[in-house]
Amino acid sequence: MNETIYWIIEYVKVLIGFGLVFFVWPMIVFRGLLKEKTRTFQFGFCVTVMTTLINFAVIFPGLFHILNVWVIRSLFYGVFLFAFVRMLRIEKINFKKIKYTYTGTMGRKTLFREIGGKIGEAFKNMLKKIAVFFGDNKFVYIFLIVILLYSMLYFTWNAFQNYSYGASDMYTHNKWIYGLVEGEAYSAGIYPEGMHCFIYLLYALFGIRIYSSLLFVAGINIAVTLVSLYILFKEMFKWKYSPVLAVGLFSILDVKMIYPVLSVSRLAWTIPQEFGYPMIFLCGAFLLRYLKDEKRESWKKLFNENLVIFMLALSGTIEVHFYVTIMAFFVCLMIVFAKPVKVFKPKNLGQISLAILMGLFIAFVPMLAALATGKKFQGSVNWALSIIKNSVSYEDSGYQNNNDDLVLHTADEEGSVLNVSVNADPSDNSETESVNQIAFNDPDDVTVGNSYGVTDSSLDNHTAEIKENGGSVKTLLLSAVNGKTSRARKIKRSGNSESAIKTKLKKIYDNTYIFMNGDKRAKVLLIMQLVGFLIWLAHRIAAIFIKKNDEDYDSARYDGYLMIVLMGICFTLLNSLKSLGLPELLEAGRICAVTQMLALGVFFIPADLILSLPFYRLNKIVSVVLAVVSFTAMVVLTVKTGNYHGFLYYCLGRYNGAVKCTIAITDEVRPEEFTIVSTTDELYQIIQYGYHEELIDFVNSFSHEDSYTLPTKYVFIFVEKKPIQYPHYHFAAGPKWLALEKYPAYFGTYVSQHPDIIASEISEEAAEKDYGKFARISHEVYTNLELRTALESKAYAWCQKFGELYPGELHTYYEDDDFVCYYFEQNQRSIYELSIMKE
């Protein structure tokens, strides 16, 4: 099968599985509850309820040691079939007809015709509901569907071009999902496993490969994220096309700095934090819907339905990733700031507080149950807490000094602190190779040391549009790419005339607005936020006088503008809380994408005001024409001004040939009968099927052990003929209508763009060079290009010698210009001696 077709089929499997689980299943099972509800409520219900249900349905059987595919299938298929049968309304007479058919008194054709009629009637009703669904908003949904399809293609493009994970920590998540396959919840310790449970569910229900799900879910989940963002904007804007225009701008606009490129690229991977982004926006949207709902029935019900979704969205943030909870908190906090009177009404405050407590309780029940069974928190939870703890004493830390040499604190998988020396002077090229690596130490993120490889020339390219002021901006950029904490160093005063307050404000501006947007866009954004605030303020002042003559006038009509402004400012500042002297609640690079999503809404406030004034009513056709013109102008202006986005990157770790080989082996060779010898990347892709031998162990053993064997029937040896600089920033490439090849210019070394890959080449000299025993710490060896080249060269030399010693026994399973896979078959009663390289 053509490899492109294979991956398209895998993508379609994940897409269908995603849709069935998140939307079809709840719409059928909860049909009675949802049939009279709004589209917004239905969407929010499906996303939030399914996240919690899946989490409970997988975690609790795992804690009680009864988790397996049949338990999951019984739960989900059983409930679905029961609800589906009820939906078809099969009456007793229909059961009698089945009995008559069985006894031969009624023909099968008659029975099948009647059953088919029922199904056909249900299908017609579904089509009618789809027509009603679009209703008067059909053009809004057409715009939104186009944006979603485009975004799904853009954020999935990397996965179709490079069939490997976007970041090496995804192997850790693969391992945790495999723990669920083995029937154990929280196999690595207590950690939000909402995403892991969902991907396990796709495997259990539909047999979809875990590898395929991790590869493609991000490019599907982005659609849910953008719809959730649209729902939030819909509650804040007044013209119905403004929200979709704001979402559309995010889908095409570029980002200007390195950390934002990192953050947006994460959206193309499947990391738990990004999987939980829809919950952030749904939390804010449904809290706002609750506050705006003046027609709710007094207080007869414990919860308003909008508060139920808010509660479940809050619970979902905790179930997926704690950082998502922090972001959701600040979204809701800005709503509170904009509507303090409504929030702090005793009855409102009571219900909201109860919803928050219930949401926290629901989320932590599985974790508390796990604690009761003796499990401990996973190490990365301690790592996240250490990020906050270490930032508390920021003002007293060494980062405030003028030392050129900084120390970057990161953490390994167990939470232990590692110190990496980083030289902050770009003119000093004495950095060691080990420092210039990408440190994948946190099991849930890319922890960046001096890995961007910034040079003076790349800095000039990166800051071409930035007007440097007294060197402060350049200092910021240098520190931003040389370590996440060093960018908060004090900015030197440009002159004695500047006051301390002005200097402090400038420092904050540099470390937040410019850090996120670059100089030009930062200024425009700040001006638009000021304009948005003034529009809201002017309306509030005018409302005081209008109220005297018109009691029905809604003085809070444009409070959404204030929320948009506050959210943009808040999330921009969250990118560098250290510059404010506050604890760093979120690590740099994690929040930039959400900041971009929320901040762009401010550009549409003036148009939204004009097109939604109470005395200004647009004809539907005129409104659609204006929307089409606005959408077209937005796209053209973005492209013509050079602000169209670029292709994103993967942290490339292996060749496509290695991925294809691994899949072919798992498909063609019986489980437990093979061993793959390679770097760590293949380990979790085959963990359900066969065995894996680290390349380091293989080389060390055949070089230094007196006897060395591998007991499986088949042994496959993966050799990179051109060893990869592992890992490095590998940007995708493609048609200009999808994206531009512009982001590599922001980086220096350790960056490539498809089809180019940074790699060396194996040689006899590298194979013969004596390195002694290679360190067992795979990260230190595989990420050092010289050592990796030596390993691959020695493995290749071993294969040649094995072929000479046993003619006709070593076969080539796959080979291209960059990669080769050899294999041999052995009699398991008389296995080969592999220690053949010792003299």
C-alpha positions in Angstrom: 0.0 0.0 0.0 1.2 3.5 -0.8 2.5 5.0 2.4 0.5 8.3 1.9 -2.7 6.3 1.5 -1.8 4.2 4.6 -1.4 7.4 6.8 -4.6 8.9 5.3 -6.5 5.8 6.4 -5.0 5.9 9.8 -5.9 9.6 10.1 -9.5 8.8 9.0 -9.7 6.1 11.6 -8.7 8.5 14.4 -11.0 11.2 13.1 -14.0 8.8 13.0 -13.2 7.4 16.4 -12.8 10.9 17.8 -16.2 11.9 16.4 -18.0 8.8 17.5 -16.7 8.9 21.0 -17.0 12.7 21.7 -20.2 13.5 19.8 -22.2 10.6 18.3 -22.1 8.5 21.5 -23.3 11.3 23.9 -25.9 12.7 21.3 -27.5 9.2 21.2 -27.1 8.2 24.9 -28.3 11.6 26.2 -30.7 12.3 23.4 -33.6 13.0 25.8 -31.6 15.6 27.7 -30.1 17.3 24.7 -32.8 17.4 22.0 -34.3 20.7 23.2 -31.0 22.4 24.0 -29.1 24.9 22.0 -26.2 23.9 19.7 -23.7 25.6 22.1 -25.0 23.7 25.1 -24.9 20.4 23.1 -21.3 21.0 22.0 -20.2 22.0 25.5 -22.0 19.0 27.1 -20.5 16.5 24.7 -16.9 17.7 25.2 -17.0 18.1 28.9 -19.2 15.2 29.9 -17.3 12.7 27.7 -13.9 13.9 29.1 -15.1 13.1 32.7 -17.0 9.9 31.7 -14.0 8.5 29.9 -11.7 9.4 32.7 -13.9 7.6 35.3 -14.7 4.6 33.0 -11.0 3.9 32.5 -9.4 4.9 35.8 -11.6 3.1 38.2 -11.5 -0.4 36.5 -7.7 0.2 36.4 -7.6 0.8 40.1 -9.6 -2.3 40.8 -7.5 -4.4 38.4 -10.3 -5.2 36.0 -9.4 -2.9 33.2 -9.3 -4.6 29.8 -10.8 -4.0 26.3 -13.8 -6.2 27.0 -14.8 -4.2 30.1 -14.6 -1.0 28.1 -16.4 -2.4 25.1 -19.2 -3.7 27.3 -19.6 -0.4 29.0 -19.6 1.8 25.9 -21.2 -0.5 23.3 -23.7 -1.8 25.8 -25.0 1.7 26.8 -24.9 2.9 23.2 -26.9 0.0 21.8 -29.5 0.3 24.6 -29.9 4.0 23.9 -30.0 3.5 20.2 -32.7 0.8 20.4 -34.7 3.2 22.6 -34.3 5.9 20.1 -35.7 3.8 17.3 -38.7 3.2 19.5 -39.1 -0.5 18.8 -42.5 -1.5 20.1 -43.7 -4.9 21.3 -45.3 -5.5 18.0 -41.8 -5.3 16.4 -40.5 -8.0 18.8 -43.4 -10.1 17.8 -42.5 -9.7 14.2 -39.0 -11.0 15.0 -40.6 -14.0 16.7 -42.9 -14.6 13.6 -39.9 -14.5 11.3 -38.0 -17.0 13.5 -41.0 -19.4 13.5 -41.5 -18.9 9.7 -44.9 -17.2 9.8 -43.4 -14.0 8.3 -40.8 -13.6 5.6 -37.4 -12.1 6.3 -37.7 -9.6 3.5 -40.8 -8.1 5.2 -38.9 -7.8 8.5 -35.9 -6.3 7.0 -38.0 -3.8 5.0 -39.7 -2.7 8.1 -36.5 -2.3 10.0 -35.0 -0.5 7.1 -37.9 1.8 7.1 -37.3 2.7 10.7 -33.6 3.4 10.1 -34.5 5.5 7.0 -37.0 7.5 9.0 -34.4 8.1 11.6 -31.9 9.2 8.9 -34.4 11.6 7.4 -35.0 13.1 10.8 -31.3 13.6 11.3 -31.0 15.5 8.0 -33.9 17.7 9.0 -32.1 18.5 12.3 -28.9 19.3 10.4 -30.9 21.8 8.3 -32.4 23.3 11.4 -28.9 23.4 13.0 -27.6 25.7 10.3 -30.8 27.9 10.2 -30.1 31.6 9.9 -26.4 31.1 10.8 -25.5 29.0 7.8 -23.0 31.5 6.5 -21.4 31.7 10.0 -21.0 27.9 10.0 -19.8 27.8 6.5 -17.0 30.2 7.5 -16.3 28.2 10.6 -16.2 24.9 8.8 -13.7 26.3 6.2 -11.5 27.6 9.0 -11.7 24.2 10.8 -10.8 22.2 7.8 -7.9 24.5 6.9 -6.6 24.4 10.5 -6.9 20.6 10.7 -4.8 20.3 7.5 -2.3 22.9 8.7 -1.8 21.4 12.2 -1.7 17.8 10.7 0.7 18.6 7.9 3.8 17.7 9.9 2.5 14.3 10.8 1.9 13.5 7.1 5.4 14.7 6.2 7.3 13.1 9.1 5.7 10.0 10.6 7.4 10.4 14.0 6.3 12.1 17.2 6.6 15.9 17.4 8.5 15.6 20.7 10.4 12.8 22.5 8.3 13.2 25.7 5.4 11.7 23.7 7.1 8.4 24.1 6.5 8.9 27.8 2.8 9.4 27.2 2.8 6.3 25.0 4.3 4.4 27.9 1.6 5.6 30.3 -1.1 4.7 27.8 0.5 1.2 27.5 0.1 1.0 31.3 -3.7 1.3 30.7 -3.4 -1.4 28.0 -1.8 -3.6 30.7 -4.8 -2.9 33.0 -3.1 -0.5 35.4 -4.2 3.1 36.0 -1.6 5.7 36.9 1.2 3.2 36.1 3.9 5.9 36.5 2.2 7.6 39.4 -0.8 9.9 39.9 -1.0 12.3 37.0 -3.9 13.8 35.0 -4.6 11.0 32.5 -7.6 12.4 30.6 -5.8 12.4 27.3 -4.3 9.0 27.9 -7.7 7.5 28.8 -9.2 8.8 25.6 -6.5 7.4 23.4 -6.7 4.1 25.3 -10.5 4.2 24.6 -9.9 4.5 20.8 -7.6 1.5 21.0 -10.0 -0.5 23.1 -13.2 0.3 21.1 -11.9 0.5 17.6 -8.5 -1.2 17.6 -6.8 2.1 16.5 -3.0 2.0 17.1 -1.8 4.1 20.0 0.9 5.4 17.7 -1.6 6.6 15.1 -3.7 8.3 17.7 -0.8 10.1 19.3 0.3 11.1 15.8 -3.0 12.5 14.6 -5.2 13.5 17.6 -3.7 16.9 17.9 -4.7 17.8 14.3 -8.2 16.8 15.1 -8.5 18.3 18.6 -7.5 21.7 17.2 -11.0 21.8 15.6 -12.6 21.3 19.0 -10.3 23.9 20.5 -11.2 26.5 17.8 -15.0 25.8 18.1 -14.6 26.3 21.9 -12.8 29.6 21.3 -15.5 30.6 18.9 -18.1 29.9 21.6 -16.2 32.1 24.1 -15.9 35.0 21.6 -19.6 34.6 20.7 -20.5 35.4 24.3 -18.4 38.6 24.2 -19.0 40.0 20.7 -22.3 41.3 19.5 -22.1 41.0 15.6 -22.4 37.3 14.9 -19.6 37.3 12.4 -17.0 38.8 14.7 -16.2 35.6 16.6 -15.6 33.6 13.4 -13.4 36.4 12.1 -11.3 36.4 15.3 -10.9 32.6 15.1 -10.0 32.9 11.4 -7.3 35.5 12.1 -5.6 33.1 14.6 -5.7 30.3 12.0 -3.7 32.4 9.4 -1.6 34.9 11.4 2.0 34.2 12.1 3.9 34.5 15.4 6.9 36.7 15.7 9.1 35.2 18.3 10.8 31.9 19.2 8.7 30.9 22.2 5.4 31.5 20.4 6.7 29.3 17.6 7.3 26.6 20.2 3.9 27.1 21.7 2.0 27.0 18.4 4.0 24.0 17.3 2.9 22.2 20.4 -0.6 22.4 19.0 0.5 20.0 16.2 1.7 17.5 18.8 -0.5 15.5 21.2 0.6 16.9 24.6 -2.0 16.7 27.4 -1.9 20.4 28.0 -3.0 21.2 24.5 -5.5 18.4 24.5 -7.2 20.3 27.4 -7.4 23.7 25.7 -11.1 23.4 24.8 -11.9 23.3 28.5 -10.3 26.7 29.1 -12.6 28.4 26.7 -15.7 26.4 27.7 -15.1 27.3 31.3 -15.2 31.0 30.5 -18.0 30.8 28.0 -20.4 28.9 30.2 -19.6 31.0 33.3 -20.4 34.1 31.1 -23.6 32.4 29.8 -24.7 31.8 33.4 -24.1 35.4 34.4 -26.0 36.7 31.3 -29.0 34.3 31.8 -31.5 36.6 33.5 -34.5 34.3 32.7 -33.4 31.4 34.8 -35.9 30.1 37.2 -35.3 31.8 40.5 -33.4 29.3 42.6 -35.7 26.2 42.4 -32.9 24.2 40.9 -29.6 23.5 42.6 -27.7 24.3 39.4 -28.3 26.3 36.3 -27.6 24.2 33.2 -24.8 26.5 32.1 -23.1 26.1 35.5 -23.2 22.4 35.0 -21.1 22.7 31.9 -18.8 25.2 33.7 -18.4 22.7 36.5 -17.6 19.8 34.1 -15.2 22.0 32.1 -13.4 22.9 35.3 -13.2 19.2 36.2 -12.0 18.4 32.7 -9.1 20.8 33.0 -7.8 19.0 36.1 -8.4 15.6 34.5 -6.3 16.6 31.5 -3.5 18.9 32.8 -3.0 21.2 35.8 -1.6 24.0 33.7 -4.9 24.1 31.8 -6.7 24.7 35.1 -4.4 27.7 35.8 -5.2 29.1 32.4 -9.0 28.5 32.9 -8.8 30.3 36.2 -7.4 33.4 34.7 -10.0 33.4 31.9 -12.7 33.2 34.5 -11.0 35.8 36.7 -11.1 38.4 33.9 -14.8 37.7 33.5 -15.2 38.3 37.3 -13.3 41.6 36.9 -15.7 42.7 34.2 -18.8 41.6 36.0 -18.0 41.9 39.7 -21.6 43.0 40.7 -23.2 40.0 39.1 -20.6 37.5 40.3 -20.7 38.7 43.9 -24.5 38.7 44.2 -25.0 36.3 47.2 -27.1 33.8 45.2 -24.8 33.9 42.2 -21.7 33.6 44.3 -23.2 30.7 46.2 -24.0 28.7 43.1 -20.7 29.5 41.4 -18.8 28.5 44.5 -20.7 25.2 44.8 -20.1 24.5 41.1 -16.3 25.1 41.6 -16.3 22.8 44.7 -18.2 20.1 42.8 -15.9 20.4 39.8 -12.8 20.0 42.0 -14.4 17.0 43.8 -15.3 15.2 40.6 -11.8 15.7 39.2 -9.9 14.6 42.3 -12.1 11.5 43.1 -10.0 9.2 40.9 -6.8 10.6 42.2 -7.9 10.3 45.8 -8.9 6.7 45.1 -5.5 6.1 43.7 -3.9 7.6 46.8 -6.0 5.3 48.9 -4.5 2.3 47.0 -1.0 3.4 47.9 0.0 5.2 44.6 2.1 8.3 44.7 2.1 11.4 42.5 4.1 11.2 39.3 7.4 13.1 39.4 6.5 15.8 36.9 3.9 17.1 39.4 6.8 17.9 41.7 8.6 19.4 38.7 5.6 21.7 38.0 5.5 22.8 41.6 9.2 23.5 41.6 8.8 25.8 38.7 6.5 28.0 40.8 8.5 27.5 44.0 11.8 28.5 42.3 10.3 31.6 40.8 9.0 33.0 44.1 12.5 34.1 45.1 13.2 35.5 41.6 14.1 39.0 42.7 16.8 37.6 45.0 18.1 35.1 42.5 21.3 35.2 40.4 19.3 36.1 37.3 19.1 39.7 38.5 22.9 40.0 38.5 24.9 41.0 35.5 26.8 37.7 35.3 27.3 36.5 31.8 27.2 32.9 32.8 23.8 31.7 33.9 22.5 28.5 35.3 19.4 27.0 33.8 17.4 24.8 36.2 15.5 21.9 34.7 14.2 18.6 36.0 14.4 15.0 34.9 11.6 12.5 34.9 12.0 11.8 38.6 11.8 15.5 39.5 15.5 15.8 40.3 17.1 19.2 39.5 19.7 19.4 36.8 22.0 22.3 36.3 23.0 23.3 32.8 25.5 26.1 32.3 24.5 28.6 29.7 26.7 31.4 28.4 24.6 34.5 27.7 27.1 36.2 25.5 26.2 35.4 21.8 29.7 36.4 20.7 31.2 33.7 22.7 31.2 30.5 20.6 32.9 28.4 23.3 29.7 26.5 24.2 30.2 22.8 24.4 28.2 20.5 22.2 26.4 19.0 25.2 25.0 22.4 26.1 23.7 23.0 22.6 21.2 20.2 22.9 17.5 20.1 23.4 16.8 18.8 26.8 13.7 16.6 26.9 13.8 16.1 30.6 10.3 17.0 31.7 8.1 14.0 30.7 5.4 16.4 29.6 7.3 19.1 27.8 10.3 20.3 25.9 12.6 21.9 28.4 14.7 24.3 26.5 18.3 25.1 27.5 20.6 26.8 25.1 19.1 24.7 22.3 18.0 27.3 19.8 21.6 27.8 18.6 21.2 31.5 18.3 24.0 33.3 16.4 24.5 37.0 15.7 23.2 36.5 12.1 20.2 34.6 13.1 19.4 37.2 15.8 19.6 39.9 13.1 17.1 38.0 11.0 14.9 37.3 13.9 14.8 40.9 15.0 14.7 42.6 11.6 11.4 44.4 12.4 12.3 45.2 16.0 13.6 48.6 16.8 16.2 48.2 19.5 16.1 50.7 22.3 19.3 51.0 24.2 20.0 47.3 23.7 17.1 46.3 25.9 15.2 44.4 23.2 18.3 42.6 22.0 19.1 41.6 25.6 15.6 40.3 25.9 15.8 38.2 22.8 19.2 36.8 23.6 18.1 35.8 27.0 14.8 34.4 25.7 16.6 31.9 23.5 19.4 31.1 25.9 17.1 29.9 28.7 13.6 30.3 29.9 14.6 32.1 33.1 17.4 34.3 31.8 15.0 36.5 29.7 13.8 38.1 32.9 17.1 39.7 33.7 17.1 43.4 34.5 17.0 45.7 31.5 19.8 48.3 31.6 18.6 51.8 31.9 19.0 53.8 28.7 19.7 57.0 30.5 19.9 58.6 33.9 16.8 60.7 33.0 14.5 57.7 33.1 12.6 57.2 36.3 12.6 53.9 38.1 8.9 53.5 37.4 9.4 54.1 33.7 12.3 51.7 33.5 10.3 49.1 35.3 7.3 49.5 33.0 9.6 49.3 30.0 11.1 46.2 31.3 7.7 44.6 31.8 6.7 45.7 28.3 9.8 44.2 26.8 9.4 40.9 28.6 5.8 40.5 27.8 4.4 42.4 24.8 7.6 42.4 22.8 8.5 38.9 23.9 5.2 37.7 22.5 4.7 39.9 19.5 7.8 41.7 18.4 8.1 45.5 18.6 5.7 46.6 15.8 2.8 44.2 16.6 3.3 44.8 20.3 2.6 48.5 19.7 -0.4 47.9 17.5 -1.8 45.4 20.0 -1.4 47.8 22.9 -3.1 50.6 21.0 -6.0 48.3 20.1 -6.4 47.2 23.7 -6.5 50.9 24.7 -9.1 51.6 22.0 -11.2 48.6 23.1 -11.1 49.8 26.7 -12.0 53.4 25.7 -14.9 52.1 23.6 -16.2 50.2 26.6 -15.6 53.1 29.0 -17.4 55.5 26.7 -20.4 53.2 26.5 -20.5 52.8 30.2 -20.4 56.6 30.7 -23.1 57.1 28.0 -25.2 54.4 29.7 -25.5 56.5 32.8 -27.4 59.2 30.9 -29.3 56.9 28.6 -30.6 54.9 31.6 -32.4 58.0 32.8 -34.6 58.0 29.7 -34.6 54.3 28.7 -34.9 51.9 31.6 -34.7 48.9 29.2 -31.3 50.0 27.9 -28.7 47.4 28.5 -25.8 49.1 30.1 -23.8 45.9 30.1 -24.2 45.4 26.4 -20.5 45.8 25.6 -19.0 44.4 28.7 -17.6 41.7 26.5 -15.1 44.2 25.0 -13.7 44.8 28.5 -13.3 41.0 28.9 -11.5 40.7 25.6 -9.1 43.5 26.6 -8.5 42.1 30.1 -7.9 38.5 28.8 -5.4 39.8 26.2 -3.5 41.8 28.8 -3.6 39.1 31.5 -2.3 36.3 29.3 0.3 38.5 27.8 1.6 39.3 31.3 1.4 35.7 32.3 4.2 34.9 29.8 6.6 36.7 32.1 5.3 37.0 35.6 8.9 37.1 36.9 9.3 40.5 35.3 6.5 41.6 37.7 8.2 40.0 40.6 5.6 37.3 40.9 5.9 33.5 40.9 6.1 31.9 37.5 2.8 30.0 37.4 3.3 28.8 33.8 6.6 27.9 32.2 7.6 30.2 29.3 6.4 28.8 26.0 3.4 27.0 27.3 0.9 29.8 27.2 1.9 31.7 24.1 -0.6 30.0 21.8 -3.6 30.7 24.1 -2.3 34.3 24.5 -2.4 34.6 20.7 -5.9 33.2 20.5 -7.3 35.5 23.1 -5.4 38.7 22.3 -6.4 38.8 18.6 -10.1 39.4 19.4 -9.3 43.0 20.3 -8.7 43.9 16.6 -12.4 43.3 15.8 -13.9 45.4 18.6 -14.4 48.7 16.5 -16.1 46.9 13.6 -18.2 44.8 16.0 -19.4 48.0 17.7 -20.4 49.7 14.4 -22.2 46.7 13.1 -24.1 45.9 16.3 -25.3 49.3 17.5 -28.9 49.0 18.8 -30.2 51.5 16.3 -28.2 50.0 13.4 -29.9 46.9 11.9 -28.4 45.3 8.9 -30.2 43.4 6.2 -29.2 39.7 6.2 -27.8 39.9 2.7 -25.8 43.1 3.5 -24.5 41.5 6.7 -23.3 38.4 4.8 -21.7 40.6 2.1 -19.9 42.6 4.8 -18.7 39.3 6.4 -17.4 38.0 3.1 -15.6 41.2 2.4 -14.2 41.4 5.9 -13.0 37.8 5.7 -11.4 38.2 2.3 -9.8 41.5 3.3 -8.4 39.9 6.5 -6.8 37.1 4.5 -5.4 39.4 1.8 -4.1 41.9 4.2 -2.4 39.2 6.3 -0.7 37.7 3.3 0.3 41.0 1.6 1.8 42.5 4.7 4.0 39.4 5.3 2.1 38.2 8.3 0.9 34.9 7.0 2.0 32.0 9.2 4.8 29.6 8.6 5.1 25.8 8.7 5.6 24.4 12.2 8.3 22.0 13.4 8.7 18.6 14.9 11.7 17.7 17.1 12.9 15.2 14.6 14.3 12.0 16.2 14.1 9.4 13.4 13.6 8.8 9.7 10.3 7.9 8.1 11.9 4.6 7.0 12.3 3.6 10.6 8.6 4.3 11.3 7.5 2.3 8.2 9.8 -0.6 9.1 8.4 -0.7 12.6 4.8 -0.8 11.5 5.5 -3.4 8.9 7.3 -5.6 11.4 4.4 -5.4 13.9 2.0 -6.3 11.1 3.9 -9.1 9.5 5.7 -10.9 12.4 3.9 -12.7 15.1 4.0 -10.9 18.5 6.7 -11.9 20.9 8.8 -13.4 18.1 11.0 -10.5 17.3 13.5 -8.0 18.8 14.2 -4.6 17.3 17.7 -3.2 17.9 17.6 0.6 17.7 17.6 3.8 19.6 14.9 4.4 22.1 12.4 5.8 19.6 11.0 2.4 18.5 10.5 1.1 22.1 7.0 2.2 22.8 5.8 1.8 19.2 6.4 -2.0 19.6 5.9 -2.4 23.3 2.6 -4.2 22.7 4.0 -6.5 20.0 7.6 -7.5 20.6 10.9 -6.8 22.3 13.4 -3.9 22.0 17.1 -3.8 22.6 18.8 -0.4 23.0 21.5 0.3 20.4 23.8 1.3 23.2 23.4 -2.1 24.9 23.8 -3.9 21.6 27.1 -2.2 20.7 28.5 -2.4 24.3 27.6 -6.1 24.5 29.0 -7.3 21.2 32.2 -5.2 21.7 32.9 -5.9 25.4 31.1 -9.0 26.5 32.4 -12.6 26.1 29.0 -13.9 25.2 26.0 -12.0 24.0 22.7 -13.4 22.6 19.2 -12.3 21.7 16.7 -15.1 22.2 13.8 -14.2 19.8 13.2 -15.9 16.4 13.8 -12.7 14.5 16.2 -9.9 15.2 15.9 -6.6 13.3 18.7 -4.1 13.4 18.0 -0.5 12.6 21.0 1.5 11.3 21.0 5.1 10.3 23.4 5.5 7.5 23.2 9.2 8.1 22.8 9.6 11.8 20.4 12.3 12.8 21.3 15.3 14.9 19.0 14.1 17.7 16.7 15.9 18.1 16.6 19.0 16.1 14.0 21.5 15.0 12.7 20.1 11.7 10.2 22.4 10.0 7.7 21.1 7.5 7.5 22.4 3.9 4.6 22.5 1.4 2.4 24.8 -0.7 2.5 28.5 -0.1 -1.3 28.6 0.2 -1.0 26.5 3.4 2.0 28.2 5.0 5.3 29.9 4.3 8.8 28.6 5.0 9.7 31.5 7.3 10.1 30.3 10.9 13.6 28.7 10.6 15.0 32.2 10.2 14.1 32.8 13.8 16.5 30.0 14.9 20.2 29.5 14.4 21.8 26.0 14.4 20.0 22.7 15.0 17.2 23.7 12.6 16.3 22.2 9.2 13.4 22.4 6.8 12.0 19.5 4.9 13.4 17.7 3.0 16.8 18.7 4.5 17.8 17.0 7.7 20.8 17.7 9.9 22.8 14.5 9.9 26.3 13.1 9.7 27.4 9.9 7.9 28.7 6.6 9.1 32.2 5.6 8.3 34.9 3.0 8.9 36.9 5.5 10.9 34.1 6.1 13.3 33.5 2.4 13.6 37.1 1.7 14.4 37.6 4.5 16.9 37.7 3.2 20.5 35.3 5.0 22.8 35.4 2.3 25.4 32.0 1.4 26.8 29.3 3.9 25.9 27.4 5.5 28.8 24.2 3.7 29.6 22.4 7.1 29.8 20.9 7.0 26.4 20.1 10.7 26.3 23.7 11.7 26.7 24.8 9.4 23.9 22.0 9.7 21.3 21.9 13.5 21.5 25.7 13.7 20.9 26.1 13.6 17.1 29.7 12.3 17.3 28.8 9.5 19.7 25.6 8.7 17.8 27.6 8.4 14.5 30.1 6.1 16.3 27.2 3.9 17.5 25.6 3.6 14.1 28.9 3.0 12.4 29.8 0.2 14.8 26.4 -1.4 14.4 26.7 -1.2 10.6 30.2 -2.7 10.8 28.9 -5.5 12.9 26.2 -6.3 10.4 28.8 -6.5 7.6 30.9 -8.9 9.7 27.9 -11.0 10.7 27.0 -11.3 7.0 30.5 -12.5 6.2 30.5 -15.1 9.1 27.1 -16.4 8.2 26.6 -16.0 4.5 23.0 -15.8 3.4 21.7 -15.4 6.9 21.6 -11.6 7.1 18.9 -10.0 5.0 18.0 -6.5 4.1 14.4 -5.8 5.3 14.3 -2.2 4.1 16.8 0.3 2.8 16.9 3.9 1.5 19.5 6.6 1.2 19.4 7.4 4.9 18.4 4.2 6.7 18.7 0.5 6.5 17.1 -2.3 8.4 18.8 -5.8 8.5 17.3 -8.9 10.0 18.2 -12.5 10.6 16.2 -15.5 11.6 17.5 -18.0 14.1 16.7 -21.4 15.5 15.7 -20.6 19.1 17.2 -23.9 20.3 20.5 -22.9 18.8 20.8 -19.1 18.7 23.6 -17.1 17.2 26.5 -15.8 19.3 26.5 -12.1 18.7 29.7 -11.2 20.4 31.7 -11.4 17.2 33.7 -8.1 17.2 36.2 -9.0 19.9 39.7 -9.7 18.7 
